[in-house]
Amino acid sequence: MDDNKRLCGYYNYTVVLTYLGMLIGFTGIIFAMEGAYRQTIICLMTAGICDMFDGTIAATKERDVREKKFGIQIDSLSDLICFGVLPALFTYHIGGKNYFTFLAACFYILCTLIRLAYFNVLEEERQSVETGKRTWYLGLPVTSAALILPLFFEVGGSIPTMAGTIFSILLLIMALAFILPIKIKKPYLAGKIGLIFMGSLEFIALLLGLGLDV
C-alpha cells in the first residue's frame, strides 16, 4: 500500500506520454472552440501519436498491480478527452452548432464512454489471467478517430459547405462501430507500418495546408 504518498497518482516516465497526450487533446478542444479547425485536427493526430507509443514506453518498466490498473484507467480517461470530446466538439462547431450536429456529438461521446469503460473491464479481467499483450480489440478502437477524421478533413476540401453533415454522419458511423461486438485483430508490424505511413501522409498534408479551407 502507498497511502502515505505525498501526491495521489503516479508520475514516473511510464505515464508522462499519456499526460502529454491529454494536454494536447485539451489544446485541440480550445482550438475547436475558437474555430481553428486545422490546428484542432493537428492536435487530434498528435494525441494519437502519443497514444500509439505510451503503452510501449510503459512496458519498459516493471510495474506492480496498482500501477498497471492506474495505467489502464488513465489511458482510457485521456482517450475520452482526446478521441471522444475533441472530435465531438470539433464536429459541433464546424457543423454550425445545429441540432443534428449536437445530437451526433452526444451519441458519439456516449458510445465512446461506454466503449472505454467496457474495455477497462475486459482488460483488467484479461490481465488477471494473462501476462502477454492483447491480440484483438472488441469493437473499433476509439483512437481510430485520429486517422479517420483527418482523412475526411483533407478530402473534403472540395465541399466545405457539407462539412457539418459529413462529419456528423461520420461520427454516427464510428460511434456504432465502437460498441458493436466485432473482433478486430491488432495489427502486426506490417499493419503498424502501414498505419504510421498513412498517418504521416495525413500529417504532412495538414501542415501543408491541404484540406478544408476553414
Phi and psi in degrees as GROMACS dihedral restraints (atoms count N, CA, C in turn):
[ dihedral_restraints ]
;  ai    aj    ak    al  type     phi  dphi    fc
    3     4     5     6     1  -129.7    20    10
    4     5     6     7     1    45.3    20    10
    6     7     8     9     1   -68.3    20    10
    7     8     9    10     1   -15.5    20    10
    9    10    11    12     1   -96.0    20    10
   10    11    12    13     1    15.3    20    10
   12    13    14    15     1   -62.9    20    10
   13    14    15    16     1   149.6    20    10
   15    16    17    18     1   -70.0    20    10
   16    17    18    19     1   -33.3    20    10
   18    19    20    21     1  -129.7    20    10
   19    20    21    22     1   145.0    20    10
   21    22    23    24     1   -72.4    20    10
   22    23    24    25     1   148.2    20    10
   24    25    26    27     1    94.4    20    10
   25    26    27    28     1  -170.5    20    10
   27    28    29    30     1  -129.0    20    10
   28    29    30    31     1   147.0    20    10
   30    31    32    33     1  -136.7    20    10
   31    32    33    34     1    20.5    20    10
   33    34    35    36     1   -82.2    20    10
   34    35    36    37     1   179.0    20    10
   36    37    38    39     1   -65.3    20    10
   37    38    39    40     1   -16.7    20    10
   39    40    41    42     1   -70.6    20    10
   40    41    42    43     1   -19.7    20    10
   42    43    44    45     1  -114.6    20    10
   43    44    45    46     1    -4.6    20    10
   45    46    47    48     1   -60.6    20    10
   46    47    48    49     1   -42.3    20    10
   48    49    50    51     1   -66.9    20    10
   49    50    51    52     1   -33.7    20    10
   51    52    53    54     1   -65.8    20    10
   52    53    54    55     1   -44.2    20    10
   54    55    56    57     1   -62.1    20    10
   55    56    57    58     1   -43.1    20    10
   57    58    59    60     1   -63.4    20    10
   58    59    60    61     1   -42.8    20    10
   60    61    62    63     1   -60.4    20    10
   61    62    63    64     1   -40.8    20    10
   63    64    65    66     1   -62.5    20    10
   64    65    66    67     1   -42.8    20    10
   66    67    68    69     1   -66.0    20    10
   67    68    69    70     1   -36.1    20    10
   69    70    71    72     1   -67.1    20    10
   70    71    72    73     1   -39.9    20    10
   72    73    74    75     1   -61.9    20    10
   73    74    75    76     1   -41.1    20    10
   75    76    77    78     1   -64.9    20    10
   76    77    78    79     1   -37.7    20    10
   78    79    80    81     1   -61.0    20    10
   79    80    81    82     1   -39.8    20    10
   81    82    83    84     1   -61.9    20    10
   82    83    84    85     1   -36.5    20    10
   84    85    86    87     1   -62.5    20    10
   85    86    87    88     1   -43.2    20    10
   87    88    89    90     1   -61.6    20    10
   88    89    90    91     1   -43.7    20    10
   90    91    92    93     1   -59.9    20    10
   91    92    93    94     1   -42.2    20    10
   93    94    95    96     1   -62.0    20    10
   94    95    96    97     1   -41.5    20    10
   96    97    98    99     1   -66.4    20    10
   97    98    99   100     1   -26.5    20    10
   99   100   101   102     1   -92.8    20    10
  100   101   102   103     1    -0.2    20    10
  102   103   104   105     1    81.4    20    10
  103   104   105   106     1    12.8    20    10
  105   106   107   108     1   -91.2    20    10
  106   107   108   109     1    78.0    20    10
  108   109   110   111     1   -72.7    20    10
  109   110   111   112     1   -34.7    20    10
  111   112   113   114     1   -63.7    20    10
  112   113   114   115     1   -44.3    20    10
  114   115   116   117     1   -63.5    20    10
  115   116   117   118     1   -33.7    20    10
  117   118   119   120     1   -61.0    20    10
  118   119   120   121     1   -47.5    20    10
  120   121   122   123     1   -66.3    20    10
  121   122   123   124     1   -36.8    20    10
  123   124   125   126     1   -62.6    20    10
  124   125   126   127     1   -41.8    20    10
  126   127   128   129     1   -64.0    20    10
  127   128   129   130     1   -39.8    20    10
  129   130   131   132     1   -59.6    20    10
  130   131   132   133     1   -46.1    20    10
  132   133   134   135     1   -67.5    20    10
  133   134   135   136     1   -39.1    20    10
  135   136   137   138     1   -64.6    20    10
  136   137   138   139     1   -39.8    20    10
  138   139   140   141     1   -62.7    20    10
  139   140   141   142     1   -36.3    20    10
  141   142   143   144     1   -64.2    20    10
  142   143   144   145     1   -37.5    20    10
  144   145   146   147     1   -64.4    20    10
  145   146   147   148     1   -43.2    20    10
  147   148   149   150     1   -60.2    20    10
  148   149   150   151     1   -42.7    20    10
  150   151   152   153     1   -67.4    20    10
  151   152   153   154     1   -31.3    20    10
  153   154   155   156     1   -64.6    20    10
  154   155   156   157     1   -33.0    20    10
  156   157   158   159     1  -109.4    20    10
  157   158   159   160     1    -7.8    20    10
  159   160   161   162     1   -66.4    20    10
  160   161   162   163     1   -35.7    20    10
  162   163   164   165     1   -67.7    20    10
  163   164   165   166     1   -37.7    20    10
  165   166   167   168     1   -63.6    20    10
  166   167   168   169     1   -42.2    20    10
  168   169   170   171     1   -66.4    20    10
  169   170   171   172     1   -42.5    20    10
  171   172   173   174     1   -62.3    20    10
  172   173   174   175     1   -32.2    20    10
  174   175   176   177     1   -71.8    20    10
  175   176   177   178     1   -10.3    20    10
  177   178   179   180     1   -80.9    20    10
  178   179   180   181     1    -8.4    20    10
  180   181   182   183     1  -119.4    20    10
  181   182   183   184     1   139.5    20    10
  183   184   185   186     1   -72.3    20    10
  184   185   186   187     1   119.5    20    10
  186   187   188   189     1  -119.0    20    10
  187   188   189   190     1   148.6    20    10
  189   190   191   192     1   -81.9    20    10
  190   191   192   193     1   178.8    20    10
  192   193   194   195     1   -61.4    20    10
  193   194   195   196     1   -42.8    20    10
  195   196   197   198     1   -65.7    20    10
  196   197   198   199     1   -39.9    20    10
  198   199   200   201     1   -63.1    20    10
  199   200   201   202     1   -39.7    20    10
  201   202   203   204     1   -66.5    20    10
  202   203   204   205     1   -42.3    20    10
  204   205   206   207     1   -64.7    20    10
  205   206   207   208     1   -38.8    20    10
  207   208   209   210     1   -62.6    20    10
  208   209   210   211     1   -40.8    20    10
  210   211   212   213     1   -61.4    20    10
  211   212   213   214     1   -41.0    20    10
  213   214   215   216     1   -62.0    20    10
  214   215   216   217     1   -47.0    20    10
  216   217   218   219     1   -67.4    20    10
  217   218   219   220     1   -46.1    20    10
  219   220   221   222     1   -68.0    20    10
  220   221   222   223     1   -33.2    20    10
  222   223   224   225     1   -66.2    20    10
  223   224   225   226     1   -43.3    20    10
  225   226   227   228     1   -70.5    20    10
  226   227   228   229     1   -36.6    20    10
  228   229   230   231     1   -64.4    20    10
  229   230   231   232     1   -40.3    20    10
  231   232   233   234     1   -64.9    20    10
  232   233   234   235     1   -41.3    20    10
  234   235   236   237     1   -61.8    20    10
  235   236   237   238     1   -37.0    20    10
  237   238   239   240     1   -61.0    20    10
  238   239   240   241     1   -39.0    20    10
  240   241   242   243     1   -73.2    20    10
  241   242   243   244     1   -50.2    20    10
  243   244   245   246     1   -73.5    20    10
  244   245   246   247     1   -42.0    20    10
  246   247   248   249     1  -113.6    20    10
  247   248   249   250     1     4.2    20    10
  249   250   251   252     1  -114.3    20    10
  250   251   252   253     1   -68.3    20    10
  252   253   254   255     1   -65.8    20    10
  253   254   255   256     1   -43.9    20    10
  255   256   257   258     1   -60.4    20    10
  256   257   258   259     1   -53.8    20    10
  258   259   260   261     1   -61.6    20    10
  259   260   261   262     1   -37.3    20    10
  261   262   263   264     1   -64.9    20    10
  262   263   264   265     1   -46.5    20    10
  264   265   266   267     1   -68.1    20    10
  265   266   267   268     1   -37.3    20    10
  267   268   269   270     1   -58.5    20    10
  268   269   270   271     1   -47.7    20    10
  270   271   272   273     1   -65.8    20    10
  271   272   273   274     1   -41.3    20    10
  273   274   275   276     1   -60.9    20    10
  274   275   276   277     1   -41.7    20    10
  276   277   278   279     1   -77.0    20    10
  277   278   279   280     1   -44.7    20    10
  279   280   281   282     1   -69.9    20    10
  280   281   282   283     1   -21.5    20    10
  282   283   284   285     1   -89.3    20    10
  283   284   285   286     1     5.5    20    10
  285   286   287   288     1    88.2    20    10
  286   287   288   289     1    11.9    20    10
  288   289   290   291     1    57.7    20    10
  289   290   291   292     1    43.6    20    10
  291   292   293   294     1   -98.6    20    10
  292   293   294   295     1   179.5    20    10
  294   295   296   297     1   -65.4    20    10
  295   296   297   298     1   -37.9    20    10
  297   298   299   300     1   -65.0    20    10
  298   299   300   301     1   -48.0    20    10
  300   301   302   303     1   -66.2    20    10
  301   302   303   304     1   -33.2    20    10
  303   304   305   306     1   -64.8    20    10
  304   305   306   307     1   -47.3    20    10
  306   307   308   309     1   -66.9    20    10
  307   308   309   310     1   -38.9    20    10
  309   310   311   312     1   -63.1    20    10
  310   311   312   313     1   -41.9    20    10
  312   313   314   315     1   -65.1    20    10
  313   314   315   316     1   -41.3    20    10
  315   316   317   318     1   -62.5    20    10
  316   317   318   319     1   -46.5    20    10
  318   319   320   321     1   -63.0    20    10
  319   320   321   322     1   -40.1    20    10
  321   322   323   324     1   -64.0    20    10
  322   323   324   325     1   -47.5    20    10
  324   325   326   327     1   -63.2    20    10
  325   326   327   328     1   -41.3    20    10
  327   328   329   330     1   -61.0    20    10
  328   329   330   331     1   -46.4    20    10
  330   331   332   333     1   -66.5    20    10
  331   332   333   334     1   -36.1    20    10
  333   334   335   336     1   -63.0    20    10
  334   335   336   337     1   -44.3    20    10
  336   337   338   339     1   -60.6    20    10
  337   338   339   340     1   -47.8    20    10
  339   340   341   342     1   -62.7    20    10
  340   341   342   343     1   -45.6    20    10
  342   343   344   345     1   -58.4    20    10
  343   344   345   346     1   -46.5    20    10
  345   346   347   348     1   -69.3    20    10
  346   347   348   349     1   -40.3    20    10
  348   349   350   351     1   -64.8    20    10
  349   350   351   352     1   -41.2    20    10
  351   352   353   354     1   -68.5    20    10
  352   353   354   355     1   -37.9    20    10
  354   355   356   357     1   -59.7    20    10
  355   356   357   358     1   -42.8    20    10
  357   358   359   360     1   -59.3    20    10
  358   359   360   361     1   -42.3    20    10
  360   361   362   363     1   -62.1    20    10
  361   362   363   364     1   -48.3    20    10
  363   364   365   366     1   -64.7    20    10
  364   365   366   367     1   -39.3    20    10
  366   367   368   369     1   -69.6    20    10
  367   368   369   370     1   -38.9    20    10
  369   370   371   372     1   -65.1    20    10
  370   371   372   373     1   -39.6    20    10
  372   373   374   375     1   -64.3    20    10
  373   374   375   376     1   -42.2    20    10
  375   376   377   378     1   -63.6    20    10
  376   377   378   379     1   -45.3    20    10
  378   379   380   381     1   -68.4    20    10
  379   380   381   382     1   -19.3    20    10
  381   382   383   384     1   -75.8    20    10
  382   383   384   385     1   -17.5    20    10
  384   385   386   387     1  -123.2    20    10
  385   386   387   388     1   -12.2    20    10
  387   388   389   390     1  -126.1    20    10
  388   389   390   391     1   156.5    20    10
  390   391   392   393     1  -113.0    20    10
  391   392   393   394     1   -18.9    20    10
  393   394   395   396     1   -84.2    20    10
  394   395   396   397     1  -175.3    20    10
  396   397   398   399     1   -82.4    20    10
  397   398   399   400     1   153.2    20    10
  399   400   401   402     1   -69.1    20    10
  400   401   402   403     1   150.6    20    10
  402   403   404   405     1  -112.3    20    10
  403   404   405   406     1    -3.5    20    10
  405   406   407   408     1  -152.2    20    10
  406   407   408   409     1   160.0    20    10
  408   409   410   411     1  -110.6    20    10
  409   410   411   412     1   151.6    20    10
  411   412   413   414     1  -105.7    20    10
  412   413   414   415     1   104.9    20    10
  414   415   416   417     1    90.4    20    10
  415   416   417   418     1   161.1    20    10
  417   418   419   420     1   -66.4    20    10
  418   419   420   421     1   128.4    20    10
  420   421   422   423     1   -62.0    20    10
  421   422   423   424     1   139.0    20    10
  423   424   425   426     1   -65.3    20    10
  424   425   426   427     1   -23.7    20    10
  426   427   428   429     1   -68.0    20    10
  427   428   429   430     1   -12.6    20    10
  429   430   431   432     1   -62.3    20    10
  430   431   432   433     1   -19.7    20    10
  432   433   434   435     1   -59.9    20    10
  433   434   435   436     1   -27.7    20    10
  435   436   437   438     1   -70.6    20    10
  436   437   438   439     1   -14.5    20    10
  438   439   440   441     1  -106.2    20    10
  439   440   441   442     1   -38.4    20    10
  441   442   443   444     1   -72.7    20    10
  442   443   444   445     1   -48.1    20    10
  444   445   446   447     1   -63.0    20    10
  445   446   447   448     1   -45.3    20    10
  447   448   449   450     1   -59.9    20    10
  448   449   450   451     1   -36.6    20    10
  450   451   452   453     1   -61.8    20    10
  451   452   453   454     1   -46.2    20    10
  453   454   455   456     1   -70.5    20    10
  454   455   456   457     1   -30.3    20    10
  456   457   458   459     1   -63.9    20    10
  457   458   459   460     1   -38.7    20    10
  459   460   461   462     1   -78.4    20    10
  460   461   462   463     1   -42.1    20    10
  462   463   464   465     1   -80.2    20    10
  463   464   465   466     1   -11.7    20    10
  465   466   467   468     1   -87.2    20    10
  466   467   468   469     1    11.5    20    10
  468   469   470   471     1   -62.0    20    10
  469   470   471   472     1   -26.7    20    10
  471   472   473   474     1   -81.6    20    10
  472   473   474   475     1   -13.7    20    10
  474   475   476   477     1  -133.5    20    10
  475   476   477   478     1    60.3    20    10
  477   478   479   480     1   -61.3    20    10
  478   479   480   481     1   -26.5    20    10
  480   481   482   483     1   -69.9    20    10
  481   482   483   484     1   -18.2    20    10
  483   484   485   486     1   -99.7    20    10
  484   485   486   487     1     8.4    20    10
  486   487   488   489     1   -57.6    20    10
  487   488   489   490     1   -44.1    20    10
  489   490   491   492     1   -61.1    20    10
  490   491   492   493     1   -45.9    20    10
  492   493   494   495     1   -65.8    20    10
  493   494   495   496     1   -44.2    20    10
  495   496   497   498     1   -60.7    20    10
  496   497   498   499     1   -49.1    20    10
  498   499   500   501     1   -69.9    20    10
  499   500   501   502     1   -32.2    20    10
  501   502   503   504     1   -66.0    20    10
  502   503   504   505     1   -45.4    20    10
  504   505   506   507     1   -64.2    20    10
  505   506   507   508     1   -39.1    20    10
  507   508   509   510     1   -61.4    20    10
  508   509   510   511     1   -42.9    20    10
  510   511   512   513     1   -61.7    20    10
  511   512   513   514     1   -42.5    20    10
  513   514   515   516     1   -62.4    20    10
  514   515   516   517     1   -42.0    20    10
  516   517   518   519     1   -65.8    20    10
  517   518   519   520     1   -45.4    20    10
  519   520   521   522     1   -64.4    20    10
  520   521   522   523     1   -39.6    20    10
  522   523   524   525     1   -59.6    20    10
  523   524   525   526     1   -44.6    20    10
  525   526   527   528     1   -64.3    20    10
  526   527   528   529     1   -39.7    20    10
  528   529   530   531     1   -65.5    20    10
  529   530   531   532     1   -28.7    20    10
  531   532   533   534     1   -64.2    20    10
  532   533   534   535     1   -37.6    20    10
  534   535   536   537     1  -105.2    20    10
  535   536   537   538     1    -6.3    20    10
  537   538   539   540     1   -71.8    20    10
  538   539   540   541     1   132.5    20    10
  540   541   542   543     1   -77.6    20    10
  541   542   543   544     1    60.6    20    10
  543   544   545   546     1  -101.4    20    10
  544   545   546   547     1   128.1    20    10
  546   547   548   549     1   -78.9    20    10
  547   548   549   550     1   124.4    20    10
  549   550   551   552     1  -119.1    20    10
  550   551   552   553     1   119.8    20    10
  552   553   554   555     1   -70.9    20    10
  553   554   555   556     1   135.7    20    10
  555   556   557   558     1   -64.3    20    10
  556   557   558   559     1   139.5    20    10
  558   559   560   561     1   -69.1    20    10
  559   560   561   562     1   141.5    20    10
  561   562   563   564     1   -83.0    20    10
  562   563   564   565     1  -166.4    20    10
  564   565   566   567     1   -56.9    20    10
  565   566   567   568     1   -46.4    20    10
  567   568   569   570     1   -62.5    20    10
  568   569   570   571     1   -41.3    20    10
  570   571   572   573     1   -65.5    20    10
  571   572   573   574     1   -40.3    20    10
  573   574   575   576     1   -64.8    20    10
  574   575   576   577     1   -41.1    20    10
  576   577   578   579     1   -61.8    20    10
  577   578   579   580     1   -40.9    20    10
  579   580   581   582     1   -63.0    20    10
  580   581   582   583     1   -42.6    20    10
  582   583   584   585     1   -65.3    20    10
  583   584   585   586     1   -41.8    20    10
  585   586   587   588     1   -63.9    20    10
  586   587   588   589     1   -40.5    20    10
  588   589   590   591     1   -63.7    20    10
  589   590   591   592     1   -45.7    20    10
  591   592   593   594     1   -62.1    20    10
  592   593   594   595     1   -44.9    20    10
  594   595   596   597     1   -63.4    20    10
  595   596   597   598     1   -37.3    20    10
  597   598   599   600     1   -64.3    20    10
  598   599   600   601     1   -41.6    20    10
  600   601   602   603     1   -63.2    20    10
  601   602   603   604     1   -42.5    20    10
  603   604   605   606     1   -64.0    20    10
  604   605   606   607     1   -42.1    20    10
  606   607   608   609     1   -64.6    20    10
  607   608   609   610     1   -43.0    20    10
  609   610   611   612     1   -62.8    20    10
  610   611   612   613     1   -42.0    20    10
  612   613   614   615     1   -60.8    20    10
  613   614   615   616     1   -40.3    20    10
  615   616   617   618     1   -64.3    20    10
  616   617   618   619     1   -44.0    20    10
  618   619   620   621     1   -65.8    20    10
  619   620   621   622     1   -29.3    20    10
  621   622   623   624     1   -82.0    20    10
  622   623   624   625     1    -5.0    20    10
  624   625   626   627     1    85.1    20    10
  625   626   627   628     1    19.4    20    10
  627   628   629   630     1   -81.9    20    10
  628   629   630   631     1   155.0    20    10
  630   631   632   633     1   109.9    20    10
  631   632   633   634     1  -155.3    20    10
  633   634   635   636     1   -61.2    20    10
  634   635   636   637     1   133.3    20    10
  636   637   638   639     1   -90.7    20    10
  637   638   639   640     1    72.0    20    10
